[in-house]
Amino acid sequence: MFDKQKTTLMEILEGSPNQPLSKYAEWLISTVVLVNCSAVILDSVPEVHAEYKEFFHELEFWSVMFFTAEYLMRVWSLGAKYLESGWKGRREYMFSAFGLVDFFATMPYYLHVFLPTLDLRILRVLRLLRILKLSKYNSALQDLFSAVYSERRAFGSAAFLLTIATIVSASLMHFAEGHAQPEQFGTIPHAIYWSIVTITSGYGNVEPVTKGGEVVALLTGFLGVCMAAIMTGIVASAFANQLSRKKSAYQAQLRQVLADGVVSDAEKDALKRLQMQFRLSDKEVQTMMEQAQAGKTP
């Protein structure tokens, strides 16, 4: 009896297409997360905090109870993930990225209870980490991590070029402005901060006062534009490749299902789960279905 309840609860919380309630659970959790993050932001405004302090306190208490219950239900239900060991699925979740996010969603409140002298600003930052819970229901962040990992060599090369450019720019600025502005450019490490800010934002925090410094600043700003273009191109290419890999994987599974000309209920469920996992729209799936069927037509 309990095994069936575990499985049902696990499917609801994990977004299984077999459970209609999973969609409502996803909406509920997402709504609570958004309300909490909005409350944390508004609570940082002194005027709003002074007037609605009690409301924010009550909201935080019941939200923590909600997130704690969700975390415990996930830990309990995931015991049904593996038949050979109940704790295997639980450990897998508890030490996964999503499990740690769920844990830290409740930790700030309990930290404040046991350590009342802790800086409230730290607690606000930790509470805002709850917004990462939304990444479980949206593949954008997952796609970003996968895309960055797949293009790690390209990112490593770009980071290497950026490091060289920063050091060279800082060294030139030190020699050009070191005597004129010793407080800002007296040493190369001081100039490195200016170089990083200029490359990343296009405008440094200190104005050059010599002609040589102006030339270096112009070249550094132009270099920053070039590096931004390189990084943007890598990310865009990585995202496009990630989407292409997802579609290719779904098409391969689709061709395998259509190979015998009969689509069973289990195969339909498998395709539905894969569609939800890859966040493919119904229109995209329909197009791939038509292409696969057309490919089989003699």
Backbone as CSV, one residue per row, in Angstrom:
resi,resn,N_x,N_y,N_z,CA_x,CA_y,CA_z,C_x,C_y,C_z
1,MET,0.834,-1.210,0.000,0.000,0.000,0.000,0.870,1.261,0.000
2,PHE,1.864,1.294,0.932,2.735,2.456,1.026,3.598,2.600,-0.219
3,ASP,3.985,1.469,-0.832,4.787,1.531,-2.053,4.014,2.213,-3.182
4,LYS,2.725,1.918,-3.273,1.901,2.544,-4.299,1.758,4.034,-4.037
5,GLN,1.588,4.421,-2.782,1.474,5.836,-2.433,2.779,6.574,-2.723
6,LYS,3.898,5.916,-2.431,5.194,6.522,-2.730,5.345,6.774,-4.226
7,THR,4.998,5.770,-5.009,5.127,5.885,-6.463,4.237,6.996,-7.005
8,THR,3.000,7.055,-6.514,2.067,8.092,-6.971,2.574,9.485,-6.617
9,LEU,3.024,9.645,-5.376,3.524,10.945,-4.936,4.789,11.324,-5.701
10,MET,5.648,10.354,-5.949,6.870,10.619,-6.706,6.546,11.099,-8.115
11,GLU,5.578,10.450,-8.761,5.201,10.841,-10.121,4.587,12.236,-10.156
12,ILE,3.811,12.572,-9.121,3.212,13.916,-9.063,4.294,14.982,-8.908
13,LEU,5.226,14.749,-7.984,6.254,15.749,-7.712,7.302,15.829,-8.805
14,GLU,7.516,14.710,-9.512,8.531,14.686,-10.559,7.974,15.051,-11.932
15,GLY,6.685,15.369,-12.013,6.102,15.822,-13.271,5.829,14.725,-14.267
16,SER,5.402,13.569,-13.807,5.110,12.475,-14.723,3.830,12.760,-15.506
17,PRO,3.840,12.464,-16.820,2.614,12.671,-17.612,1.490,11.713,-17.225
18,ASN,1.820,10.685,-16.452,0.794,9.740,-15.999,-0.091,10.332,-14.909
19,GLN,0.346,11.428,-14.298,-0.384,12.028,-13.190,-0.854,13.436,-13.571
20,PRO,-2.151,13.636,-13.793,-2.666,14.973,-14.124,-2.379,16.007,-13.037
21,LEU,-2.268,15.539,-11.787,-2.015,16.467,-10.685,-0.608,17.060,-10.724
22,SER,0.304,16.456,-11.484,1.683,16.937,-11.508,1.773,18.363,-12.034
23,LYS,0.926,18.695,-13.006,0.935,20.041,-13.562,0.482,21.065,-12.521
24,TYR,-0.546,20.700,-11.741,-1.028,21.621,-10.706,0.003,21.771,-9.584
25,ALA,0.716,20.679,-9.274,1.772,20.752,-8.264,2.894,21.673,-8.730
26,GLU,3.219,21.579,-10.014,4.249,22.447,-10.579,3.835,23.908,-10.499
27,TRP,2.585,24.206,-10.852,2.093,25.585,-10.778,2.082,26.099,-9.347
28,LEU,1.666,25.264,-8.412,1.603,25.671,-7.012,2.984,26.013,-6.473
29,ILE,3.949,25.133,-6.717,5.306,25.362,-6.223,5.902,26.604,-6.869
30,SER,5.690,26.768,-8.176,6.227,27.936,-8.882,5.617,29.229,-8.344
31,THR,4.312,29.208,-8.067,3.642,30.399,-7.533,4.183,30.769,-6.164
32,VAL,4.354,29.775,-5.288,4.883,30.039,-3.946,6.298,30.597,-4.031
33,VAL,7.110,30.060,-4.937,8.477,30.548,-5.097,8.480,32.008,-5.550
34,LEU,7.663,32.334,-6.543,7.617,33.707,-7.054,7.110,34.686,-5.999
35,VAL,6.086,34.281,-5.249,5.561,35.136,-4.179,6.633,35.374,-3.119
36,ASN,7.390,34.324,-2.775,8.444,34.455,-1.763,9.555,35.386,-2.216
37,CYS,10.002,35.215,-3.454,11.077,36.073,-3.959,10.623,37.531,-4.031
38,SER,9.376,37.754,-4.435,8.842,39.116,-4.466,8.782,39.704,-3.060
39,ALA,8.405,38.884,-2.094,8.323,39.354,-0.707,9.705,39.700,-0.157
40,VAL,10.709,38.891,-0.484,12.071,39.174,-0.015,12.563,40.500,-0.582
41,ILE,12.278,40.742,-1.858,12.707,41.988,-2.495,12.006,43.190,-1.868
42,LEU,10.695,43.086,-1.682,9.942,44.197,-1.091,10.315,44.419,0.368
43,ASP,10.637,43.342,1.072,10.977,43.443,2.490,12.290,44.182,2.710
44,SER,13.116,44.277,1.662,14.389,44.993,1.793,14.206,46.506,1.757
45,VAL,12.998,46.974,1.382,12.702,48.415,1.379,12.269,48.816,2.795
46,PRO,13.001,49.721,3.455,12.707,50.054,4.860,11.264,50.478,5.103
47,GLU,10.701,51.303,4.207,9.329,51.775,4.407,8.325,50.628,4.341
48,VAL,8.515,49.738,3.374,7.607,48.600,3.225,7.783,47.637,4.393
49,HIS,9.027,47.421,4.802,9.294,46.521,5.926,8.634,47.024,7.206
50,ALA,8.708,48.322,7.429,8.136,48.881,8.653,6.621,48.705,8.702
51,GLU,5.956,48.806,7.543,4.496,48.739,7.531,3.974,47.306,7.471
52,TYR,4.692,46.419,6.787,4.190,45.051,6.574,5.102,43.994,7.209
53,LYS,5.777,44.368,8.259,6.728,43.457,8.898,6.061,42.160,9.355
54,GLU,4.921,42.269,10.000,4.237,41.087,10.507,3.750,40.191,9.368
55,PHE,3.258,40.815,8.305,2.790,40.040,7.155,3.934,39.236,6.545
56,PHE,5.087,39.880,6.352,6.234,39.189,5.775,6.709,38.061,6.691
57,HIS,6.631,38.282,7.979,7.041,37.247,8.930,6.121,36.026,8.834
58,GLU,4.818,36.271,8.772,3.870,35.163,8.641,4.039,34.440,7.304
59,LEU,4.231,35.206,6.254,4.420,34.607,4.931,5.662,33.726,4.919
60,GLU,6.732,34.196,5.532,7.959,33.407,5.566,7.756,32.117,6.363
61,PHE,7.046,32.208,7.476,6.821,31.008,8.307,6.050,29.942,7.540
62,TRP,4.934,30.328,6.925,4.119,29.333,6.223,4.798,28.857,4.941
63,SER,5.596,29.700,4.337,6.336,29.276,3.155,7.382,28.233,3.521
64,VAL,8.054,28.465,4.640,9.049,27.489,5.095,8.378,26.163,5.419
65,MET,7.203,26.210,6.038,6.482,24.973,6.306,6.125,24.248,5.001
66,PHE,5.740,25.029,3.994,5.392,24.461,2.680,6.612,23.804,2.039
67,PHE,7.746,24.522,2.007,8.950,23.988,1.377,9.515,22.796,2.160
68,THR,9.377,22.854,3.489,9.843,21.724,4.302,9.017,20.481,4.016
69,ALA,7.695,20.656,3.940,6.818,19.524,3.625,7.127,18.975,2.238
70,GLU,7.362,19.869,1.272,7.695,19.420,-0.079,8.993,18.620,-0.077
71,TYR,9.996,19.124,0.627,11.292,18.437,0.682,11.160,17.056,1.311
72,LEU,10.443,16.968,2.425,10.265,15.682,3.105,9.465,14.701,2.244
73,MET,8.456,15.207,1.543,7.667,14.328,0.661,8.516,13.808,-0.489
74,ARG,9.395,14.652,-1.013,10.274,14.186,-2.086,11.225,13.104,-1.577
75,VAL,11.810,13.348,-0.409,12.737,12.364,0.161,12.022,11.041,0.416
76,TRP,10.817,11.122,0.970,10.070,9.899,1.284,9.634,9.174,0.010
77,SER,9.082,9.892,-0.956,8.527,9.249,-2.144,9.600,8.684,-3.059
78,LEU,10.766,9.301,-3.084,11.819,8.817,-3.981,12.439,7.517,-3.508
79,GLY,11.970,7.015,-2.375,12.358,5.668,-1.972,11.813,4.624,-2.922
80,ALA,10.804,4.984,-3.736,10.205,4.047,-4.687,10.876,4.105,-6.056
81,LYS,11.926,4.920,-6.197,12.551,5.068,-7.513,13.311,3.817,-7.927
82,TYR,13.981,3.192,-6.958,14.742,1.977,-7.240,14.209,0.834,-6.380
83,LEU,13.910,-0.265,-7.021,13.346,-1.403,-6.294,14.366,-2.045,-5.367
84,GLU,15.638,-2.054,-5.774,16.641,-2.780,-4.986,17.009,-2.055,-3.689
85,SER,16.851,-0.727,-3.661,17.233,0.022,-2.462,16.407,1.298,-2.370
86,GLY,15.686,1.454,-1.271,14.868,2.644,-1.089,15.698,3.900,-0.891
87,TRP,16.864,3.758,-0.238,17.669,4.928,0.059,18.524,5.371,-1.119
88,LYS,18.621,4.545,-2.145,19.419,4.929,-3.308,18.802,6.148,-3.998
89,GLY,17.493,6.096,-4.237,16.820,7.232,-4.858,16.819,8.453,-3.965
90,ARG,16.702,8.237,-2.661,16.700,9.362,-1.727,18.053,10.049,-1.686
91,ARG,19.127,9.276,-1.607,20.471,9.865,-1.609,20.743,10.590,-2.922
92,GLU,20.297,9.981,-4.010,20.500,10.590,-5.328,19.858,11.972,-5.395
93,TYR,18.667,12.094,-4.812,17.976,13.392,-4.821,18.609,14.362,-3.826
94,MET,18.885,13.918,-2.611,19.358,14.800,-1.557,20.690,15.464,-1.905
95,PHE,21.546,14.752,-2.645,22.857,15.296,-2.979,22.941,15.780,-4.421
96,SER,21.787,15.822,-5.109,21.753,16.383,-6.457,21.648,17.904,-6.361
97,ALA,21.825,18.573,-7.507,21.736,20.042,-7.527,20.349,20.505,-7.088
98,PHE,19.292,19.841,-7.599,17.934,20.233,-7.236,17.646,19.927,-5.766
99,GLY,18.167,18.821,-5.266,17.957,18.483,-3.863,18.607,19.496,-2.937
100,LEU,19.807,19.947,-3.287,20.492,20.950,-2.470,19.760,22.292,-2.521
101,VAL,19.226,22.641,-3.698,18.438,23.876,-3.815,17.204,23.791,-2.929
102,ASP,16.513,22.640,-2.949,15.329,22.469,-2.105,15.690,22.552,-0.628
103,PHE,16.862,22.009,-0.276,17.292,22.054,1.125,17.590,23.486,1.554
104,PHE,18.320,24.224,0.715,18.682,25.597,1.068,17.499,26.551,0.964
105,ALA,16.385,26.097,0.397,15.191,26.926,0.363,14.590,27.096,1.750
106,THR,14.847,26.153,2.640,14.302,26.214,3.999,15.361,26.547,5.045
107,MET,16.623,26.340,4.719,17.680,26.498,5.708,17.762,27.894,6.322
108,PRO,17.598,29.000,5.552,17.732,30.334,6.162,16.828,30.557,7.369
109,TYR,15.592,30.053,7.292,14.664,30.267,8.399,15.166,29.561,9.662
110,TYR,15.585,28.301,9.504,16.061,27.544,10.666,17.386,28.097,11.184
111,LEU,18.211,28.651,10.285,19.443,29.299,10.730,19.134,30.492,11.633
112,HIS,18.117,31.257,11.235,17.753,32.430,12.019,17.155,32.030,13.370
113,VAL,16.466,30.907,13.397,15.881,30.428,14.654,16.977,30.048,15.645
114,PHE,17.993,29.309,15.141,19.050,28.832,16.028,20.191,29.835,16.187
115,LEU,20.325,30.754,15.198,21.361,31.791,15.271,20.709,33.157,15.057
116,PRO,20.003,33.668,16.037,19.248,34.925,15.862,20.126,36.139,15.606
117,THR,21.431,36.055,15.900,22.320,37.206,15.683,22.885,37.237,14.264
118,LEU,22.523,36.277,13.426,23.049,36.219,12.060,22.565,37.427,11.258
119,ASP,23.442,37.951,10.414,23.120,39.127,9.601,21.918,38.829,8.700
120,LEU,20.888,39.671,8.793,19.671,39.461,8.010,19.911,39.606,6.518
121,ARG,20.922,40.370,6.118,21.205,40.523,4.699,21.664,39.197,4.088
122,ILE,22.420,38.424,4.855,22.839,37.103,4.382,21.625,36.205,4.218
123,LEU,20.700,36.289,5.168,19.496,35.463,5.097,18.653,35.828,3.879
124,ARG,18.570,37.129,3.557,17.801,37.545,2.380,18.392,36.950,1.110
125,VAL,19.716,36.973,1.013,20.375,36.417,-0.175,20.097,34.926,-0.280
126,LEU,20.194,34.220,0.839,19.937,32.781,0.824,18.483,32.480,0.477
127,ARG,17.563,33.320,0.970,16.151,33.105,0.659,15.864,33.334,-0.820
128,LEU,16.597,34.265,-1.438,16.396,34.517,-2.862,16.863,33.347,-3.724
129,LEU,17.689,32.457,-3.139,18.119,31.279,-3.886,16.946,30.350,-4.201
130,ARG,15.803,30.599,-3.557,14.627,29.767,-3.844,14.197,29.876,-5.301
131,ILE,14.565,30.984,-5.940,14.164,31.143,-7.335,14.806,30.078,-8.215
132,LEU,15.902,29.471,-7.731,16.532,28.394,-8.493,15.645,27.153,-8.564
133,LYS,14.658,27.071,-7.668,13.730,25.946,-7.722,12.958,25.935,-9.039
134,LEU,12.785,27.124,-9.636,12.044,27.205,-10.894,12.790,26.520,-12.027
135,SER,14.116,26.380,-11.892,14.888,25.736,-12.959,14.524,24.265,-13.113
136,LYS,13.909,23.700,-12.079,13.465,22.308,-12.173,12.314,22.167,-13.163
137,TYR,11.537,23.235,-13.326,10.370,23.195,-14.207,10.599,23.942,-15.515
138,ASN,11.806,24.455,-15.684,12.147,25.130,-16.938,13.552,24.694,-17.323
139,SER,13.696,24.200,-18.516,14.970,23.621,-18.933,15.991,24.658,-19.372
140,ALA,15.661,25.960,-19.301,16.578,26.985,-19.800,17.915,26.943,-19.064
141,LEU,17.856,26.890,-17.708,19.092,26.866,-16.939,19.839,25.562,-17.158
142,GLN,19.097,24.462,-17.239,19.734,23.179,-17.513,20.400,23.191,-18.880
143,ASP,19.710,23.774,-19.858,20.286,23.872,-21.204,21.553,24.714,-21.191
144,LEU,21.547,25.790,-20.386,22.723,26.653,-20.321,23.920,25.880,-19.769
145,PHE,23.715,25.142,-18.666,24.811,24.373,-18.093,25.317,23.311,-19.070
146,SER,24.369,22.638,-19.724,24.764,21.605,-20.692,25.502,22.224,-21.876
147,ALA,25.020,23.385,-22.329,25.655,24.050,-23.467,27.069,24.503,-23.111
148,VAL,27.217,25.082,-21.920,28.544,25.533,-21.491,29.484,24.342,-21.349
149,TYR,28.966,23.247,-20.784,29.820,22.065,-20.603,30.230,21.473,-21.949
150,SER,29.303,21.430,-22.898,29.621,20.859,-24.205,30.633,21.705,-24.974
151,GLU,30.655,23.022,-24.690,31.588,23.923,-25.366,32.677,24.392,-24.399
152,ARG,33.018,23.546,-23.432,33.981,23.935,-22.401,35.363,24.252,-22.974
153,ARG,35.744,23.569,-24.040,37.051,23.845,-24.653,37.058,25.239,-25.274
154,ALA,35.965,25.586,-25.966,35.871,26.917,-26.569,35.841,27.996,-25.496
155,PHE,35.093,27.751,-24.409,35.046,28.718,-23.316,36.407,28.839,-22.641
156,GLY,37.106,27.712,-22.509,38.444,27.747,-21.926,39.404,28.568,-22.768
157,SER,39.320,28.416,-24.093,40.176,29.207,-24.986,39.846,30.688,-24.890
158,ALA,38.540,31.010,-24.850,38.131,32.410,-24.729,38.589,33.003,-23.398
159,ALA,38.485,32.216,-22.321,38.923,32.693,-21.009,40.436,32.917,-20.987
160,PHE,41.179,32.061,-21.686,42.630,32.223,-21.775,42.988,33.518,-22.507
161,LEU,42.304,33.770,-23.636,42.532,35.014,-24.369,42.154,36.235,-23.530
162,LEU,41.063,36.120,-22.777,40.622,37.226,-21.924,41.650,37.514,-20.838
163,THR,42.240,36.460,-20.264,43.265,36.643,-19.231,44.488,37.358,-19.791
164,ILE,44.931,36.923,-20.967,46.091,37.563,-21.596,45.800,39.029,-21.898
165,ALA,44.601,39.285,-22.473,44.226,40.658,-22.821,44.165,41.539,-21.577
166,THR,43.658,40.997,-20.482,43.556,41.773,-19.237,44.932,42.145,-18.704
167,ILE,45.844,41.176,-18.696,47.185,41.431,-18.163,47.942,42.428,-19.043
168,VAL,47.855,42.252,-20.368,48.545,43.174,-21.274,47.974,44.582,-21.149
169,SER,46.653,44.693,-21.120,46.017,46.004,-20.994,46.383,46.673,-19.678
170,ALA,46.374,45.916,-18.587,46.711,46.483,-17.282,48.171,46.933,-17.239
171,SER,49.043,46.154,-17.860,50.467,46.519,-17.873,50.696,47.807,-18.651
172,LEU,50.061,47.928,-19.825,50.203,49.142,-20.622,49.644,50.356,-19.884
173,MET,48.492,50.159,-19.204,47.888,51.268,-18.470,48.760,51.677,-17.279
174,HIS,49.430,50.721,-16.675,50.327,51.014,-15.553,51.488,51.891,-16.014
175,PHE,52.060,51.548,-17.166,53.183,52.338,-17.667,52.724,53.696,-18.189
176,ALA,51.500,53.773,-18.719,51.016,55.040,-19.266,50.515,55.987,-18.190
177,GLU,49.869,55.463,-17.134,49.207,56.312,-16.134,49.778,56.164,-14.727
178,GLY,50.787,55.295,-14.560,51.300,55.026,-13.215,51.820,56.245,-12.498
179,HIS,52.512,57.121,-13.227,53.062,58.333,-12.587,51.994,59.406,-12.423
180,ALA,51.056,59.482,-13.347,50.021,60.523,-13.285,48.952,60.204,-12.241
181,GLN,48.606,58.924,-12.089,47.575,58.509,-11.129,48.079,57.296,-10.334
182,PRO,49.028,57.519,-9.430,49.630,56.391,-8.699,48.643,55.623,-7.819
183,GLU,47.582,56.290,-7.353,46.628,55.590,-6.492,45.821,54.549,-7.262
184,GLN,45.522,54.850,-8.543,44.706,53.928,-9.340,45.555,52.983,-10.194
185,PHE,46.689,53.469,-10.699,47.500,52.669,-11.625,48.945,52.537,-11.159
186,GLY,49.201,52.743,-9.878,50.571,52.672,-9.367,51.184,51.294,-9.476
187,THR,50.357,50.255,-9.466,50.852,48.880,-9.616,49.998,48.172,-10.662
188,ILE,50.538,47.109,-11.220,49.782,46.351,-12.218,48.530,45.706,-11.610
189,PRO,48.592,45.139,-10.391,47.351,44.605,-9.798,46.245,45.648,-9.682
190,HIS,46.601,46.919,-9.358,45.582,47.967,-9.325,45.009,48.198,-10.714
191,ALA,45.875,48.178,-11.719,45.418,48.415,-13.095,44.594,47.248,-13.625
192,ILE,44.803,46.045,-13.092,44.033,44.884,-13.543,42.552,45.086,-13.256
193,TYR,42.235,45.667,-12.094,40.828,45.925,-11.770,40.208,46.849,-12.810
194,TRP,40.930,47.920,-13.167,40.429,48.837,-14.198,40.255,48.103,-15.524
195,SER,41.205,47.262,-15.870,41.153,46.545,-17.144,39.951,45.605,-17.209
196,ILE,39.693,44.887,-16.111,38.554,43.958,-16.087,37.244,44.723,-16.242
197,VAL,37.103,45.825,-15.508,35.876,46.626,-15.596,35.701,47.174,-17.001
198,THR,36.777,47.643,-17.619,36.689,48.219,-18.966,36.336,47.164,-20.002
199,ILE,36.954,45.980,-19.906,36.688,44.925,-20.885,35.258,44.408,-20.765
200,THR,34.771,44.266,-19.541,33.441,43.679,-19.339,32.306,44.675,-19.533
201,SER,32.557,45.958,-19.226,31.478,46.948,-19.318,31.700,47.991,-20.401
202,GLY,32.920,48.090,-20.925,33.203,49.065,-21.962,33.624,50.427,-21.437
203,TYR,33.575,50.607,-20.113,33.942,51.900,-19.531,34.537,51.658,-18.152
204,GLY,35.791,52.075,-17.959,36.458,51.860,-16.685,35.990,52.811,-15.605
205,ASN,36.422,52.518,-14.387,36.000,53.342,-13.252,36.886,54.561,-13.043
206,VAL,37.963,54.694,-13.862,38.890,55.821,-13.741,39.170,56.374,-15.133
207,GLU,39.108,57.703,-15.252,39.382,58.351,-16.534,40.894,58.519,-16.725
208,PRO,41.449,58.149,-17.881,42.876,58.412,-18.135,43.129,59.903,-18.334
209,VAL,44.306,60.354,-17.921,44.638,61.777,-18.026,45.789,62.032,-18.990
210,THR,46.408,60.986,-19.510,47.497,61.127,-20.478,47.034,60.621,-21.838
211,LYS,47.738,61.070,-22.882,47.387,60.633,-24.233,47.613,59.134,-24.397
212,GLY,48.712,58.656,-23.830,48.965,57.216,-23.900,47.875,56.418,-23.204
213,GLY,47.412,56.925,-22.048,46.343,56.246,-21.328,45.044,56.235,-22.106
214,GLU,44.774,57.334,-22.822,43.556,57.387,-23.636,43.602,56.359,-24.766
215,VAL,44.767,56.203,-25.380,44.907,55.218,-26.455,44.697,53.804,-25.899
216,VAL,45.319,53.517,-24.756,45.155,52.190,-24.140,43.694,51.948,-23.766
217,ALA,43.029,52.971,-23.250,41.626,52.831,-22.864,40.754,52.538,-24.081
218,LEU,41.019,53.218,-25.200,40.250,52.971,-26.427,40.460,51.540,-26.921
219,LEU,41.721,51.098,-26.933,42.018,49.740,-27.392,41.400,48.701,-26.456
220,THR,41.418,48.977,-25.159,40.826,48.039,-24.195,39.318,47.951,-24.371
221,GLY,38.661,49.105,-24.587,37.218,49.093,-24.826,36.863,48.333,-26.084
222,PHE,37.651,48.537,-27.160,37.410,47.801,-28.403,37.631,46.312,-28.197
223,LEU,38.655,45.969,-27.427,38.922,44.564,-27.126,37.759,43.935,-26.359
224,GLY,37.147,44.724,-25.464,36.001,44.217,-24.714,34.829,43.888,-25.622
225,VAL,34.589,44.740,-26.633,33.515,44.476,-27.601,33.795,43.183,-28.361
226,CYS,35.053,42.988,-28.762,35.429,41.767,-29.495,35.235,40.523,-28.624
227,MET,35.633,40.593,-27.356,35.481,39.442,-26.465,34.011,39.134,-26.216
228,ALA,33.180,40.199,-26.097,31.745,39.977,-25.909,31.149,39.286,-27.126
229,ALA,31.601,39.678,-28.313,31.098,39.049,-29.540,31.515,37.581,-29.601
230,ILE,32.751,37.295,-29.199,33.224,35.907,-29.213,32.420,35.044,-28.245
231,MET,32.233,35.544,-27.010,31.495,34.768,-26.003,30.037,34.591,-26.407
232,THR,29.434,35.647,-26.976,28.047,35.544,-27.427,27.903,34.507,-28.522
233,GLY,28.861,34.506,-29.452,28.826,33.517,-30.529,28.952,32.092,-30.011
234,ILE,29.819,31.896,-29.019,29.990,30.550,-28.448,28.710,30.092,-27.771
235,VAL,28.095,30.987,-26.974,26.867,30.623,-26.266,25.734,30.339,-27.249
236,ALA,25.588,31.204,-28.270,24.520,31.006,-29.253,24.702,29.690,-29.994
237,SER,25.937,29.401,-30.383,26.212,28.139,-31.072,25.948,26.941,-30.167
238,ALA,26.332,27.065,-28.894,26.130,25.964,-27.951,24.639,25.702,-27.729
239,PHE,23.831,26.774,-27.613,22.392,26.604,-27.439,21.763,25.958,-28.662
240,ALA,22.186,26.402,-29.848,21.646,25.820,-31.077,21.997,24.334,-31.175
241,ASN,23.229,23.995,-30.816,23.635,22.581,-30.848,22.872,21.761,-29.821
242,GLN,22.611,22.367,-28.648,21.872,21.660,-27.604,20.455,21.343,-28.063
243,LEU,19.792,22.316,-28.686,18.442,22.089,-29.197,18.446,21.058,-30.318
244,SER,19.454,21.109,-31.165,19.560,20.147,-32.256,19.755,18.734,-31.721
245,ARG,20.554,18.593,-30.655,20.768,17.267,-30.056,19.473,16.724,-29.460
246,LYS,18.697,17.607,-28.825,17.426,17.166,-28.256,16.478,16.674,-29.343
247,LYS,16.376,17.447,-30.417,15.491,17.040,-31.509,15.959,15.751,-32.153
248,SER,17.262,15.587,-32.302,17.805,14.365,-32.898,17.508,13.157,-32.014
249,ALA,17.649,13.333,-30.697,17.360,12.236,-29.774,15.880,11.861,-29.816
250,TYR,15.014,12.890,-29.886,13.577,12.599,-29.949,13.219,11.934,-31.273
251,GLN,13.813,12.389,-32.369,13.537,11.792,-33.672,13.999,10.334,-33.721
252,ALA,15.140,10.041,-33.100,15.627,8.659,-33.064,14.665,7.767,-32.295
253,GLN,14.184,8.278,-31.151,13.214,7.511,-30.370,11.913,7.353,-31.144
254,LEU,11.515,8.393,-31.869,10.284,8.357,-32.650,10.382,7.334,-33.776
255,ARG,11.506,7.302,-34.469,11.695,6.318,-35.544,11.686,4.903,-35.010
256,GLN,12.256,4.728,-33.825,12.262,3.391,-33.214,10.850,2.947,-32.854
257,VAL,10.030,3.887,-32.374,8.648,3.551,-32.014,7.830,3.222,-33.254
258,LEU,8.059,3.953,-34.335,7.275,3.755,-35.562,7.807,2.629,-36.441
259,ALA,8.885,2.010,-36.029,9.513,0.992,-36.880,8.594,-0.183,-37.155
260,ASP,7.838,-0.630,-36.131,6.962,-1.789,-36.319,5.551,-1.395,-36.765
261,GLY,5.288,-0.093,-36.910,3.980,0.370,-37.376,2.908,0.383,-36.314
262,VAL,3.228,-0.013,-35.090,2.256,-0.043,-33.991,2.822,0.758,-32.824
263,VAL,2.021,1.707,-32.327,2.438,2.532,-31.193,1.613,2.133,-29.984
264,SER,2.253,1.478,-29.022,1.553,1.040,-27.821,1.386,2.196,-26.843
265,ASP,0.565,1.958,-25.815,0.356,2.994,-24.793,1.651,3.298,-24.050
266,ALA,2.446,2.263,-23.795,3.718,2.470,-23.104,4.656,3.333,-23.944
267,GLU,4.666,3.094,-25.253,5.514,3.894,-26.138,5.024,5.336,-26.215
268,LYS,3.696,5.529,-26.211,3.151,6.888,-26.186,3.575,7.629,-24.927
269,ASP,3.507,6.920,-23.781,3.921,7.533,-22.522,5.405,7.889,-22.541
270,ALA,6.219,6.994,-23.128,7.656,7.244,-23.196,7.946,8.478,-24.055
271,LEU,7.246,8.602,-25.186,7.427,9.772,-26.046,6.956,11.050,-25.349
272,LYS,5.854,10.941,-24.601,5.341,12.104,-23.879,6.330,12.559,-22.814
273,ARG,6.904,11.603,-22.099,7.890,11.944,-21.074,9.119,12.595,-21.698
274,LEU,9.546,12.046,-22.832,10.711,12.604,-23.511,10.421,14.017,-24.018
275,GLN,9.197,14.242,-24.498,8.809,15.574,-24.940,8.847,16.571,-23.782
276,MET,8.331,16.161,-22.633,8.349,17.033,-21.457,9.770,17.273,-20.974
277,GLN,10.606,16.242,-21.014,11.981,16.378,-20.562,12.759,17.352,-21.444
278,PHE,12.544,17.271,-22.769,13.251,18.133,-23.704,12.546,19.458,-23.930
279,ARG,11.352,19.645,-23.325,10.576,20.877,-23.463,10.296,21.199,-24.931
280,LEU,9.869,20.188,-25.660,9.514,20.379,-27.067,8.034,20.722,-27.157
281,SER,7.693,21.638,-28.030,6.301,22.027,-28.197,5.542,20.973,-28.996
282,ASP,4.213,21.008,-28.886,3.387,20.060,-29.643,3.572,20.254,-31.148
283,LYS,3.784,21.508,-31.553,3.981,21.781,-32.978,5.271,21.148,-33.482
284,GLU,6.345,21.245,-32.686,7.614,20.636,-33.079,7.489,19.118,-33.155
285,VAL,6.798,18.546,-32.175,6.603,17.096,-32.172,5.771,16.660,-33.367
286,GLN,4.727,17.416,-33.684,3.885,17.089,-34.824,4.679,17.143,-36.135
287,THR,5.545,18.142,-36.257,6.375,18.256,-37.461,7.317,17.059,-37.592
288,MET,7.935,16.674,-36.472,8.840,15.513,-36.506,8.077,14.228,-36.788
289,MET,6.849,14.135,-36.272,6.013,12.962,-36.534,5.695,12.856,-38.025
290,GLU,5.326,13.985,-38.629,5.017,13.981,-40.063,6.247,13.633,-40.895
291,GLN,7.394,14.148,-40.502,8.631,13.842,-41.226,8.988,12.363,-41.119
292,ALA,8.791,11.813,-39.918,9.109,10.397,-39.727,8.158,9.519,-40.525
293,GLN,6.866,9.854,-40.518,5.897,9.072,-41.286,6.138,9.225,-42.789
294,ALA,6.510,10.420,-43.235,6.796,10.621,-44.654,8.025,9.847,-45.088
295,GLY,8.968,9.702,-44.176,10.183,8.949,-44.486,9.912,7.477,-44.639
296,LYS,8.838,6.978,-44.001,8.498,5.559,-44.104,7.638,5.280,-45.337
297,THR,7.029,6.339,-45.861,6.130,6.138,-46.998,6.946,5.838,-48.259
298,PRO,6.664,4.747,-48.985,7.435,4.408,-50.168,7.132,5.371,-51.312
